[in-house]
Amino acid sequence: MSLEALMIGVSGTRGTVGGTLTPDVVSRMVAAFAVWLNETQKPANSHHFRVVLGRDSRPSGFWVRDAAMAALGASGVEVIDLGIVTTPGVAMMVKHLAADGGVIVTASHNPIIWNGLKYLTSKAVAPPPAEFAKIKQIYDEGRNYWVRVENLAQPAPNSETHALHVRKVLDHVDVLGISTKRFKVVLDSVNGAGCVATATLLNKLGCQLIHINNTPSGQFPHEPEPTEKNLTQLAAEVKRQKAHVGFAQDPDADRLAIVDENGTYIGEEYSLALAAKLVLGKKPGIAVTNLSTSRMIDDIALATQSRVIRTSVGEANVVDAMLSNNAVIAGEGNGGVIDPRIVPGRDSLVGIAYVLQIMAEKGQKLSDIVATIPRYEIVKTKFECQRADANRAVEALKHEFAAEQIDVQDGLRIDWPADRAWIHARPSNTEPIMRIIAEAPTRAMADEKIAEVQRIVDRTLR
């Protein structure tokens, strides 16, 4: 498999622009989604299917959108074009407009050479794995559902998304309580889809906003994944401005990373931990996250008489367990915070509002709030790897660590309860890479766990 291979999985489709992602691929994939609608669903309006379509700000987004819109329209689907909006905004609009599904043109945190598609059902969530397998089979077979002119439905634009999204988030925080604090906030929107809605949210919350990389042009000023090495500009600006907090989004604004008032990157893992601390502190219940997420949420759940359910990595898996178990909060350690009352998917606007809410309620600096959560060191590594090789490596690890506490629902997670440490090795669902993640009370122990696993992987793939 080429390192530019077209990635097709339950999390969506991604490819390199002009390489593995072409107008023909987009048309065939979206046409397959339309066939799936016609073969498995019934239109909510009893006449024709309606699908909302939104995109992030990538420069290739215009033609991917146009190819997707053409395939949907030619299939007799009414397309509601939302324009450049966040991924959680599209999910919200599926529900708001009682649509039969959604298509999002995005490659999330991937570099600018990538673009892709995500698909949503009428419940505003990704199709379950079994249903996505049907879509993939239709795509492989090249089937379509082209209609005659009398069965065409005209597309329509809709510009409500940003305002509605902000309003829904504001409904779940104390706007006056936050506004009176006049927080100074530095926001890095990476010139992505979150620029407009997030600035509006922070202004409504009375924040003094310093907004960097704030034009939704898709020209990323740094690598778009919100990791520490990519956010040096944000950290420096927080210190220069003497701000209370810094926030960083990815291009489609479903992920959030945080910098404290000292300009220290506290990372993506704390986005969910802080949101869970706020929500579970008010309403104990079930929290859902994936196997690669920090055990900070377990400590928070224990302190609030709550419970954590873990799933395979992938937003679709977390959302499915969240809905099935009536969870009060969910998310992933990649900065994805999910409040089922707002959007059944990761939402950086929710994370931002909840961090400001907890800061306002506690009356403390963010670094002091963070210090109340038991601290771990998490180390995330990745390397280019064909999926078949990654699967071979996982099998070797299962054999090597068979005597330990292991979870095999997604690659391999090994837990050492006495050490309060774990490691998770798995092939990525969205990129041709293998990830190895370790967490422990100290960096030295996490590095040691990573090295131990990496030696076995290297030996296997030699």
Secondary structure, DSSP 8 states (H G I E B T S, - for coil): --TT--EEETTEEEEEBTTTB-HHHHHHHHHHHHHHHHHH---TTSSS-EEEEEE-S-TTHHHHHHHHHHHHHHTT-EEEEEEE--HHHHHHHHHHTT-SEEEEE--TTS-TTEEEEEEE-TTSS---HHHHHHHHHHHHHT------GGG----EE---HHHHHHHHHHTTS-HHHHHTT--EEEEE-TTSTTHHHHHHHHHHTT-EEEEES-STT---SS-SS--GGG-HHHHHHHHHHT-SEEEEE-TTS--EEEE-TTS-EEESHHHHHHHHHHHHHHS--EEEEETTS-THHHHHHHHTT-EEEEE-SSHHHHHHHHHHTT-SEEEETTTEEE-TTT-SS--HHHHHHHHHHHHHHHTS-HHHHHHTS---EEEEEEEE--HHHHHHHHHHHHHHTTTSEEE-SSSEEEEEGGGTEEEEEEE-SSSSEEEEEEEESSHHHHHHHHHHHHHHHHHHH-
